[in-house]
Amino acid sequence: MDKTSNPEILIWTNRGCSACVQAKQFFERERLPYTERRLKADGKGHRAFAKATGGAKTVPQIFIGDQHVGGYDDLIQAAKTGDLDVMLGRTEAKSTKGFLARISSRFQRG
């Protein structure tokens, strides 16, 4: 897949944050470009952070396109479950229908 078709990845970070470093290293290993927004001591940046994240108190806070992934642990969980690939547009979302619902819908098609 062409990297230019990936949705924008945004990481809110702060100085001295090891989880922020790990999140950035994850995207670098995956060869996925990202934009870093570092929180500064000014109130304007903190207000923008609070608005974007819905009031999150920790960093990193990661966004893929308009989807809020959460922190580093959330990123790793999304990668393990395949949700990250869906957010990046690499694959389609898996059906959430249970086994019986899938079987019964096949018989209802007639």
Secondary structure per residue as TSV (DSSP state, phi and psi in degrees):
chain	resnum	aa	ss	phi	psi
A	1	M	-	360.0	140.0
A	2	D	-	-69.5	128.2
A	3	K	G	-62.9	-25.9
A	4	T	G	-68.8	-16.2
A	5	S	G	-89.0	-4.6
A	6	N	S	-69.3	143.9
A	7	P	-	-66.8	158.1
A	8	E	-	-64.4	137.5
A	9	I	E	-108.9	125.5
A	10	L	E	-123.0	130.9
A	11	I	E	-123.4	118.9
A	12	W	E	-84.3	128.4
A	13	T	E	-133.1	175.4
A	14	N	-	-145.3	153.4
A	15	R	T	-62.6	137.5
A	16	G	T	81.3	15.4
A	17	C	-	-100.8	110.0
A	18	S	H	-69.0	-34.1
A	19	A	H	-66.7	-31.8
A	20	C	H	-64.7	-43.8
A	21	V	H	-61.8	-43.9
A	22	Q	H	-63.2	-39.5
A	23	A	H	-64.0	-44.5
A	24	K	H	-64.4	-40.9
A	25	Q	H	-64.0	-36.1
A	26	F	H	-58.6	-50.3
A	27	F	H	-67.1	-33.5
A	28	E	H	-67.0	-41.6
A	29	R	H	-62.1	-37.2
A	30	E	T	-81.3	-1.6
A	31	R	T	56.5	43.9
A	32	L	-	-111.7	119.0
A	33	P	-	-68.3	146.5
A	34	Y	-	-142.0	161.7
A	35	T	E	-111.2	132.5
A	36	E	E	-105.1	131.8
A	37	R	E	-117.7	111.0
A	38	R	E	-90.3	130.5
A	39	L	-	-69.6	135.3
A	40	K	-	-116.8	177.4
A	41	A	S	-73.7	-8.6
A	42	D	S	-78.2	150.7
A	43	G	H	-68.3	-30.9
A	44	K	H	-60.9	-46.3
A	45	G	H	-63.7	-39.9
A	46	H	H	-68.4	-35.7
A	47	R	H	-66.4	-41.5
A	48	A	H	-63.8	-41.1
A	49	F	H	-62.2	-48.0
A	50	A	H	-62.1	-40.7
A	51	K	H	-66.6	-44.8
A	52	A	H	-66.2	-36.7
A	53	T	H	-99.5	-0.8
A	54	G	T	73.9	25.7
A	55	G	S	94.4	19.0
A	56	A	-	-58.3	147.7
A	57	K	-	-109.0	-7.6
A	58	T	S	-123.0	158.7
A	59	V	S	-122.1	155.6
A	60	P	-	-75.3	157.9
A	61	Q	E	-124.4	124.5
A	62	I	E	-114.7	134.8
A	63	F	E	-123.0	138.5
A	64	I	E	-121.5	111.4
A	65	G	T	62.1	-129.4
A	66	D	T	-97.5	9.0
A	67	Q	E	-95.2	128.3
A	68	H	E	-85.4	111.8
A	69	V	E	-76.9	-43.6
A	70	G	E	116.3	-145.3
A	71	G	S	-90.9	-167.8
A	72	Y	H	-62.4	-45.4
A	73	D	H	-60.9	-37.7
A	74	D	H	-65.2	-37.5
A	75	L	H	-62.0	-47.3
A	76	I	H	-64.2	-40.8
A	77	Q	H	-62.7	-42.7
A	78	A	H	-63.3	-36.0
A	79	A	H	-67.2	-40.8
A	80	K	H	-67.3	-38.0
A	81	T	H	-84.7	-11.7
A	82	G	T	93.0	-6.1
A	83	D	H	-63.3	-32.4
A	84	L	H	-63.2	-42.4
A	85	D	H	-62.0	-35.7
A	86	V	H	-66.2	-46.1
A	87	M	H	-61.2	-34.2
A	88	L	T	-82.8	-4.7
A	89	G	T	78.3	17.1
A	90	R	S	-81.4	-23.6
A	91	T	S	-151.5	162.8
A	92	E	-	-83.7	154.0
A	93	A	-	-65.7	142.8
A	94	K	-	-76.7	149.0
A	95	S	-	-65.0	138.9
A	96	T	-	-97.0	0.6
A	97	K	-	-67.6	140.9
A	98	G	-	-74.1	171.4
A	99	F	H	-57.6	-49.3
A	100	L	H	-64.7	-38.0
A	101	A	H	-65.4	-39.1
A	102	R	H	-66.0	-42.1
A	103	I	H	-66.2	-47.2
A	104	S	H	-64.9	-33.4
A	105	S	H	-68.7	-27.7
A	106	R	H	-68.8	-38.4
A	107	F	H	-75.5	-24.4
A	108	Q	H	-78.1	-15.9
A	109	R	T	-66.0	-25.3
A	110	G	-	78.3	360.0
